[in-house]
Amino acid sequence: MTKLSIIIPAFNEEKTIHLILNKVKDVNLIWWMKKEIIVINDYSSDDTSWAVKRYISSNSEMNIQYYEHVENKWKWAAIHTWISKATWDYLIIQDADLEYDPQEYNLLLKPVLDWYADVVYGSRFMWWKPHRILFFFHSIWNKFLTFLSNMLSNLNLTDMETCYKLFRSDIIKNIELKENRFWFEPEVTQKIARIKNIRIYEVWISYYGRTYDEWKKINWKDWFRAIYCIFRYWLFNK
């Protein structure tokens, strides 16, 4: 039976981890697909570990695997470390912070299950779904980075920096990934763009963004590093 692996990196998400796990639990996937949930605690300083373990003990019927880093390695390092643990046909990344809605997994799954796509991006900027109105310059930077990435990769994405990226397993497993933080997004985009005959699709998704007071973790240094990574992996892949 076809299976979707949902990788959830968590850092200091004690207050929200049970909420996102409930949302994932409630999702009914198309084609009767099975869900495999992999939670990676990236050395949280709060009680994320206790919260996850308590949730697993109360929901033993769910297929949840739990791993911990012994030091803080950042979000995408968690994915690099544990991606081999997945036994999936397809993979999606799910942030633990409630900014993205798991009920929309099926929107991303449909193009790949209909054999149109190999990779599907969920765009926050296509504007057919609810979006929390937040930061002007944040959106401008997102659009600039997407434009720059598109110019070098010859793609026409609207949201390169989106968390929701759905991959066919054989594709993502054969990509050597190096970046540990938010710079993963330009890295993986430049690398998949170079794969011969790759079929990349984009669908609209909702976005319930957090403010910095609500502990949004990205900052201006990440944007400049992203520019560097776009050029680095464009040149490297050439």
Rosetta silent file (secondary structure, phi, psi, omega in degrees, C-alpha in Angstrom):
SEQUENCE: MTKLSIIIPAFNEEKTIHLILNKVKDVNLIWWMKKEIIVINDYSSDDTSWAVKRYISSNSEMNIQYYEHVENKWKWAAIHTWISKATWDYLIIQDADLEYDPQEYNLLLKPVLDWYADVVYGSRFMWWKPHRILFFFHSIWNKFLTFLSNMLSNLNLTDMETCYKLFRSDIIKNIELKENRFWFEPEVTQKIARIKNIRIYEVWISYYGRTYDEWKKINWKDWFRAIYCIFRYWLFNK
SCORE:     score description
SCORE:     0.000 S_00000001
   1 L     0.000  140.211 -179.489    0.000    0.000    0.000 S_00000001
   2 L   -64.138  139.983 -174.536    1.221    3.494   -0.852 S_00000001
   3 E  -131.750  142.167  174.229    2.602    5.361    2.147 S_00000001
   4 E  -111.057  124.738  173.566    3.290    8.999    2.990 S_00000001
   5 E   -95.179  130.680 -178.088    6.031    9.801    5.478 S_00000001
   6 E  -114.333  109.745 -177.921    5.513   13.026    7.396 S_00000001
   7 E   -96.514  123.904 -176.788    8.713   14.366    8.942 S_00000001
   8 E  -118.875   97.387  172.602    8.154   16.846   11.788 S_00000001
   9 E   -74.207  138.714 -177.568   11.296   18.641   13.067 S_00000001
  10 E  -136.170  127.580  174.223   10.596   20.163   16.481 S_00000001
  11 L  -134.836  112.673 -179.117   12.583   22.676   18.494 S_00000001
  12 L    55.288   50.575  179.559   10.985   24.114   21.631 S_00000001
  13 L  -114.360   32.210 -179.460    7.471   23.234   20.453 S_00000001
  14 L   -52.742  -38.307 -173.721    6.180   21.916   23.773 S_00000001
  15 L   -80.656  -19.539 -174.469    3.032   24.060   23.528 S_00000001
  16 L  -118.795  -13.221 -171.763    2.084   23.163   19.952 S_00000001
  17 H   -61.343  -37.698  179.261    3.446   19.684   19.179 S_00000001
  18 H   -69.278  -30.624  179.654    0.316   17.899   20.405 S_00000001
  19 H   -68.520  -44.068 -179.786   -1.848   20.246   18.341 S_00000001
  20 H   -69.916  -35.245  177.431   -0.018   19.543   15.087 S_00000001
  21 H   -65.633  -36.405  175.002    0.005   15.800   15.812 S_00000001
  22 H   -62.541  -41.787  179.640   -3.771   15.951   16.330 S_00000001
  23 H   -64.557  -42.372  177.675   -4.147   17.691   12.985 S_00000001
  24 H   -64.520  -40.473  179.261   -2.005   15.075   11.238 S_00000001
  25 H   -58.742  -37.785 -175.069   -3.978   12.320   12.964 S_00000001
  26 H   -78.763   -8.576 -177.673   -7.264   13.715   11.621 S_00000001
  27 L   -75.270  130.019  171.399   -6.125   13.742    7.987 S_00000001
  28 L  -104.566  109.592 -175.717   -7.716   11.129    5.713 S_00000001
  29 L   -78.227  148.401  176.613   -5.377   10.686    2.773 S_00000001
  30 H   -67.469  160.040  179.869   -6.626    9.997   -0.738 S_00000001
  31 H    60.121   23.830  178.535   -6.187    6.543   -2.263 S_00000001
  32 H    54.378   34.391 -179.797   -6.361    5.080    1.267 S_00000001
  33 L   -66.374  148.739  175.914   -2.715    5.976    1.769 S_00000001
  34 E   -91.965  151.579  178.889   -1.073    5.148    5.085 S_00000001
  35 E  -109.738  135.106  170.970    0.701    7.750    7.217 S_00000001
  36 E  -120.735  124.267 -175.323    4.078    7.343    8.861 S_00000001
  37 E  -111.344  126.540  179.645    4.997   10.169   11.249 S_00000001
  38 E  -120.189  112.307  179.155    8.607   10.862   12.190 S_00000001
  39 E  -102.173  127.255  179.032    9.163   13.464   14.930 S_00000001
  40 E  -118.210  113.098  177.401   12.720   14.718   15.433 S_00000001
  41 E   -86.074  112.765 -174.043   13.389   16.711   18.589 S_00000001
  42 L   -88.415   59.330  175.782   16.331   18.988   17.780 S_00000001
  43 L    57.601   53.168  179.864   17.679   19.217   21.355 S_00000001
  44 L   -64.422  149.169  177.663   14.867   21.405   22.686 S_00000001
  45 L   -95.329   -6.143  176.237   15.429   23.303   25.912 S_00000001
  46 L  -101.461 -157.864 -176.833   11.775   23.037   26.945 S_00000001
  47 L   -98.074   37.139  177.014    9.629   19.925   27.573 S_00000001
  48 H   -58.106  -42.360 -179.286    9.091   18.998   23.916 S_00000001
  49 H   -57.743  -49.905  179.408   10.442   15.517   24.631 S_00000001
  50 H   -61.352  -40.807 -178.480    7.968   14.907   27.427 S_00000001
  51 H   -63.541  -42.413 -179.484    5.093   16.302   25.343 S_00000001
  52 H   -68.161  -45.825 -178.454    5.827   13.990   22.399 S_00000001
  53 H   -63.585  -38.501  176.550    6.314   10.895   24.548 S_00000001
  54 H   -64.128  -40.858  179.438    3.083   11.571   26.418 S_00000001
  55 H   -63.869  -44.959 -179.899    1.255   11.979   23.115 S_00000001
  56 H   -61.034  -42.289 -179.751    2.647    8.717   21.733 S_00000001
  57 H   -65.505  -26.872  179.778    1.625    6.806   24.862 S_00000001
  58 H   -90.931   -8.672 -177.682   -1.920    8.170   24.531 S_00000001
  59 L  -135.307   57.990 -174.644   -2.149    7.460   20.798 S_00000001
  60 L   -65.691  -18.452 -179.958   -0.535    4.061   20.399 S_00000001
  61 L   -74.863  -16.923  179.570   -2.607    3.332   17.288 S_00000001
  62 L   -82.938  145.562  178.340   -0.704    6.020   15.341 S_00000001
  63 L   -87.770   83.792 -177.901    2.479    5.116   13.504 S_00000001
  64 E  -115.684  126.333  172.113    4.792    7.640   15.193 S_00000001
  65 E  -107.613  138.465 -176.099    8.559    7.288   15.370 S_00000001
  66 E  -125.838  132.099  179.429   10.417    9.604   17.731 S_00000001
  67 E  -134.118  155.192  179.157   14.091   10.569   17.652 S_00000001
  68 E  -130.654  140.024  169.259   16.223   13.057   19.545 S_00000001
  69 L   -85.851  147.435  178.665   19.403   14.930   18.716 S_00000001
  70 L   -90.681   -0.447  171.869   22.002   15.106   21.474 S_00000001
  71 L  -153.811  159.629 -179.511   22.842   18.665   20.376 S_00000001
  72 L   -74.981  118.542 -176.477   21.011   21.393   18.490 S_00000001
  73 L  -117.975    2.833 -179.036   21.664   20.900   14.764 S_00000001
  74 L    77.906  163.988 -169.032   18.859   23.055   13.300 S_00000001
  75 H   -53.949  -54.814 -171.372   15.751   22.057   11.394 S_00000001
  76 H   -77.626  -21.183  171.668   17.118   20.652    8.161 S_00000001
  77 H   -64.284  -34.494  176.491   19.968   18.823    9.848 S_00000001
  78 H   -61.395  -40.850 -179.966   17.236   16.888   11.617 S_00000001
  79 H   -69.976  -42.044  177.288   15.802   15.929    8.261 S_00000001
  80 H   -58.136  -44.121 -174.444   19.216   14.984    6.849 S_00000001
  81 H   -63.986  -40.702 -168.487   19.908   12.829    9.888 S_00000001
  82 H  -111.739    6.073 -178.227   16.683   10.885    9.908 S_00000001
  83 H   -62.445  -30.490  179.473   15.538   10.827    6.300 S_00000001
  84 H   -70.526  -13.425  179.828   16.900    7.296    5.966 S_00000001
  85 H   -77.300  -17.792 -177.109   14.507    6.204    8.725 S_00000001
  86 L   -74.923  139.713  177.926   11.517    6.751    6.474 S_00000001
  87 L  -119.717   62.875 -162.559   10.023    3.715    4.728 S_00000001
  88 L  -120.711  166.489  168.101    7.849    5.698    2.380 S_00000001
  89 L   -95.410  -35.110  179.284    6.783    6.171   -1.210 S_00000001
  90 E  -136.165  156.404 -177.570    6.408    9.929   -0.752 S_00000001
  91 E  -135.900  141.317  173.962    7.659   12.413    1.828 S_00000001
  92 E  -135.855  147.036  177.059    6.467   15.779    3.083 S_00000001
  93 E   -96.135  133.516  178.964    7.958   18.113    5.684 S_00000001
  94 L  -124.572  115.055  172.745    5.598   19.407    8.377 S_00000001
  95 L   -66.812  152.407 -177.702    6.606   22.240   10.698 S_00000001
  96 L   -88.893    4.509 -167.816    5.432   21.808   14.282 S_00000001
  97 L  -101.682    9.845  173.960    4.282   25.410   14.638 S_00000001
  98 L    72.885   12.388  178.029    0.762   25.311   13.095 S_00000001
  99 L   -76.071  -22.895 -177.958    1.615   27.665   10.207 S_00000001
 100 L  -120.544  148.774 -172.273    0.643   25.003    7.652 S_00000001
 101 L  -102.956  112.112  179.654   -2.527   22.905    7.517 S_00000001
 102 H   -59.176  -21.825  177.479   -2.103   19.101    7.248 S_00000001
 103 H   -61.401  -13.023 -178.478   -5.615   18.841    5.776 S_00000001
 104 H   -97.601    8.815  173.917   -4.022   20.099    2.560 S_00000001
 105 H   -53.961  -39.807 -175.615   -1.687   17.115    2.113 S_00000001
 106 H   -65.030  -28.730  175.959   -4.118   15.772   -0.457 S_00000001
 107 H   -62.458  -38.889  179.781   -3.717   18.911   -2.582 S_00000001
 108 H   -79.165  -31.312 -178.199   -0.016   18.113   -2.906 S_00000001
 109 H   -72.388  -33.385 -171.735   -0.533   14.375   -3.289 S_00000001
 110 H   -57.075  -46.160  179.881   -3.011   14.520   -6.160 S_00000001
 111 H   -61.611  -35.430 -179.336   -0.541   15.555   -8.926 S_00000001
 112 H   -77.316  -36.878 -179.936    1.922   12.787   -8.002 S_00000001
 113 H   -72.892  -24.100  174.424   -0.740   10.102   -7.556 S_00000001
 114 L   -86.709    5.664  175.916   -2.243   11.084  -10.916 S_00000001
 115 L    65.888   29.612  173.623    1.246   10.576  -12.410 S_00000001
 116 L   -95.001  -29.708 -167.757    1.687   14.203  -13.457 S_00000001
 117 L  -130.457  155.278  171.415    4.380   15.204  -10.953 S_00000001
 118 L  -107.936  -31.074  178.934    7.496   13.982   -9.176 S_00000001
 119 E  -136.331  137.762  179.740    7.793   16.967   -6.818 S_00000001
 120 E  -130.107  127.876  175.414    5.027   19.312   -5.655 S_00000001
 121 E  -100.486  140.584  173.149    5.476   22.690   -3.951 S_00000001
 122 E   -97.432  117.518 -174.886    2.704   24.260   -1.881 S_00000001
 123 E   -94.658  132.423  175.364    2.543   27.980   -2.637 S_00000001
 124 L   -87.639   -5.143 -170.984    1.479   30.566   -0.056 S_00000001
 125 L  -116.003   19.002  176.575    1.304   33.291   -2.702 S_00000001
 126 L   -93.735  -13.814  164.560   -1.317   32.029   -5.135 S_00000001
 127 L    66.565   30.637  171.348   -4.006   33.610   -2.926 S_00000001
 128 L  -105.635    1.798 -178.503   -6.899   31.157   -3.229 S_00000001
 129 L  -127.772  164.539  179.055   -6.604   30.069    0.386 S_00000001
 130 L   -61.794  138.321  176.750   -6.651   31.885    3.757 S_00000001
 131 E  -136.388  130.306  173.242   -3.454   33.788    4.570 S_00000001
 132 L   -72.732  133.546 -179.470   -2.621   35.637    7.738 S_00000001
 133 L   -85.967  118.012 -176.145   -1.541   39.191    6.894 S_00000001
 134 L  -129.990 -104.917 -164.357    1.833   39.868    8.481 S_00000001
 135 L  -101.731  124.986  179.439    5.097   41.409    7.289 S_00000001
 136 H   -61.650  -52.748 -175.199    5.487   43.438    4.082 S_00000001
 137 H   -69.219  -27.450  174.551    9.271   43.086    3.841 S_00000001
 138 H   -61.542  -45.545  179.798    9.076   39.394    4.704 S_00000001
 139 H   -68.484  -36.361  178.216    6.882   38.815    1.650 S_00000001
 140 H   -63.972  -43.363  178.083    9.111   41.025   -0.521 S_00000001
 141 H   -63.437  -41.711  177.561   12.192   39.012    0.474 S_00000001
 142 H   -58.101  -46.500 -178.064   10.358   35.759   -0.229 S_00000001
 143 H   -67.828  -36.785  177.886    9.381   36.942   -3.681 S_00000001
 144 H   -64.696  -46.378  179.599   12.882   38.246   -4.397 S_00000001
 145 H   -62.968  -38.792  177.385   14.499   34.956   -3.394 S_00000001
 146 H   -65.151  -42.758  177.458   11.990   33.032   -5.481 S_00000001
 147 H   -59.672  -47.350 -178.992   12.657   35.327   -8.462 S_00000001
 148 H   -63.482  -43.147  177.810   16.424   34.900   -8.116 S_00000001
 149 H   -62.656  -43.698  178.642   16.088   31.133   -7.757 S_00000001
 150 H   -61.927  -41.402 -177.794   13.789   30.946  -10.771 S_00000001
 151 H   -60.336  -38.687 -177.302   16.152   33.030  -12.896 S_00000001
 152 H   -86.963  -29.246 -178.071   19.032   30.608  -12.283 S_00000001
 153 H   -93.728  -10.809 -176.904   17.048   27.358  -12.261 S_00000001
 154 L    63.224   34.804  172.971   14.773   28.308  -15.184 S_00000001
 155 L  -104.183  171.991  175.329   11.671   27.476  -13.132 S_00000001
 156 L  -130.635   47.900  177.207    8.579   29.633  -12.618 S_00000001
 157 L   -67.753  156.081  172.671    7.714   28.925   -8.996 S_00000001
 158 L  -104.282  -13.005 -175.773    5.780   31.452   -6.934 S_00000001
 159 L  -153.002   80.828  179.861    7.063   30.280   -3.518 S_00000001
 160 L   -66.688  -31.522 -173.079   10.482   28.654   -3.407 S_00000001
 161 L   -84.916    4.203 -178.426   10.759   29.123    0.386 S_00000001
 162 L   -60.069  144.177  173.237    7.601   27.170    1.247 S_00000001
 163 L   -70.479  -40.315 -174.788    7.834   24.475    3.910 S_00000001
 164 L   -74.969   99.052  172.878    5.361   22.225    2.087 S_00000001
 165 E  -128.217  124.723  179.512    7.376   20.312   -0.473 S_00000001
 166 E  -105.506  126.975 -176.708    6.259   16.813   -1.429 S_00000001
 167 E  -119.395  142.975  164.285    8.915   14.513   -2.891 S_00000001
 168 E   -71.152  138.011 -169.550    8.868   11.129   -4.531 S_00000001
 169 H   -60.269  -42.931 -175.768   11.106    8.997   -2.348 S_00000001
 170 H   -67.019  -22.211  178.800   13.556    7.816   -4.976 S_00000001
 171 H   -78.296  -53.041 -175.474   14.248   11.418   -5.983 S_00000001
 172 H   -68.761  -31.010  179.216   14.939   12.951   -2.585 S_00000001
 173 L   -68.099  -22.938 -177.353   16.978    9.963   -1.405 S_00000001
 174 L   -98.659   10.143  176.258   19.386   10.427   -4.301 S_00000001
 175 L  -104.124  126.873  176.748   20.046   14.109   -3.639 S_00000001
 176 L   -81.297  114.612 -177.077   23.021   14.970   -1.462 S_00000001
 177 L  -106.019  139.424 -174.924   21.789   17.655    0.944 S_00000001
 178 L  -122.895  -32.376 -171.699   24.151   19.840    2.964 S_00000001
 179 L   -76.299  142.904 -173.577   22.331   22.874    4.368 S_00000001
 180 L  -104.132  -22.010 -175.928   21.043   22.734    7.950 S_00000001
 181 L  -111.851 -144.859 -175.970   18.816   25.774    8.325 S_00000001
 182 L   -68.723   -7.936 -179.061   16.351   27.647    6.118 S_00000001
 183 L   -75.787   -8.004  173.456   18.928   27.553    3.327 S_00000001
 184 H   -55.871  -37.342 -173.856   17.790   24.032    2.527 S_00000001
 185 H   -59.281  -53.397  176.561   15.012   25.548    0.411 S_00000001
 186 H   -66.359  -32.251  179.567   17.224   27.172   -2.264 S_00000001
 187 H   -62.388  -53.983 -175.896   19.614   24.219   -2.141 S_00000001
 188 H   -67.188  -32.740  179.105   17.040   21.543   -2.870 S_00000001
 189 H   -65.948  -45.739  178.448   15.289   23.724   -5.461 S_00000001
 190 H   -63.917  -36.158 -176.416   18.466   24.287   -7.451 S_00000001
 191 H   -74.813  -40.098  178.754   19.362   20.600   -7.239 S_00000001
 192 H   -71.526  -28.607  179.875   16.002   19.175   -8.319 S_00000001
 193 H   -63.950  -22.467 -178.049   15.841   21.689  -11.165 S_00000001
 194 L   -89.410   -5.494 -179.223   18.927   20.022  -12.667 S_00000001
 195 L   -76.549  128.287 -176.113   17.427   16.543  -12.715 S_00000001
 196 L   -63.272  130.730  176.328   16.683   15.490  -16.257 S_00000001
 197 L    64.240   20.711  177.098   12.954   15.269  -17.076 S_00000001
 198 L   -65.807  141.809 -179.439   11.909   16.169  -13.518 S_00000001
 199 L  -114.267  106.635 -177.028    8.226   17.132  -13.267 S_00000001
 200 E  -108.902  126.647  178.118    7.678   19.909  -10.714 S_00000001
 201 E  -118.700  165.256  178.639    4.182   21.141   -9.908 S_00000001
 202 E  -137.387  136.891  177.222    2.832   23.829   -7.605 S_00000001
 203 E  -129.819  156.683  178.950   -0.518   24.006   -5.769 S_00000001
 204 E   -79.531  146.469  177.075   -2.052   26.673   -3.564 S_00000001
 205 L  -138.891  162.544  173.208   -2.072   26.230    0.199 S_00000001
 206 L   -79.934  163.097  177.782   -3.237   28.150    3.263 S_00000001
 207 E  -148.658  121.559 -178.790   -0.790   29.895    5.544 S_00000001
 208 L  -116.006   72.377 -170.209   -1.293   30.799    9.192 S_00000001
 209 L   -65.553  153.929  175.389    1.984   32.592    9.870 S_00000001
 210 L   -98.005  154.878  171.435    3.449   33.381   13.252 S_00000001
 211 L   -87.870  171.919  176.794    4.812   36.723   14.413 S_00000001
 212 L   -67.729  -30.043  174.514    8.254   37.059   15.959 S_00000001
 213 L   -65.325  -26.764  177.420    6.564   37.440   19.352 S_00000001
 214 L   -90.544   13.104  174.413    5.065   34.013   18.691 S_00000001
 215 L    74.085   48.227  167.030    8.617   32.776   18.104 S_00000001
 216 L   -73.763  130.280 -165.406    9.038   32.882   14.381 S_00000001
 217 L   -95.750  -14.854 -176.232   12.668   31.803   14.038 S_00000001
 218 L   -77.845  147.984  178.684   13.843   33.184   10.670 S_00000001
 219 L  -141.742 -178.557 -172.038   15.787   36.480   10.581 S_00000001
 220 H   -63.568  -29.689  178.668   17.564   38.812    8.153 S_00000001
 221 H   -63.243  -33.825  179.705   20.817   36.797    8.254 S_00000001
 222 H   -65.505  -34.884 -179.295   18.939   33.805    6.835 S_00000001
 223 H   -64.797  -44.068 -178.215   17.834   35.824    3.805 S_00000001
 224 H   -69.886  -34.651  175.028   21.399   36.768    2.849 S_00000001
 225 H   -65.512  -35.384  179.129   22.622   33.226    3.371 S_00000001
 226 H   -63.358  -39.585  177.200   19.797   32.073    1.086 S_00000001
 227 H   -60.881  -45.185  177.518   21.085   34.364   -1.686 S_00000001
 228 H   -57.929  -44.267 -177.117   24.539   32.843   -1.291 S_00000001
 229 H   -67.663  -35.420  177.542   23.092   29.319   -1.471 S_00000001
 230 H   -58.444  -48.647 -179.990   21.101   30.057   -4.611 S_00000001
 231 H   -69.851  -39.664 -178.126   24.286   31.055   -6.436 S_00000001
 232 H   -60.428  -49.941 -174.286   26.407   28.357   -4.804 S_00000001
 233 H   -81.323  -19.508  169.982   24.210   25.430   -5.769 S_00000001
 234 H   -67.530  -47.143  179.135   23.439   26.868   -9.198 S_00000001
 235 H   -67.795  -42.275 -178.843   27.159   27.012   -9.954 S_00000001
 236 H   -61.383  -43.982 -177.015   27.865   23.688   -8.237 S_00000001
 237 H   -73.672  -21.350  174.997   25.153   21.857  -10.142 S_00000001
 238 L   -67.341    0.000    0.000   26.326   23.264  -13.452 S_00000001
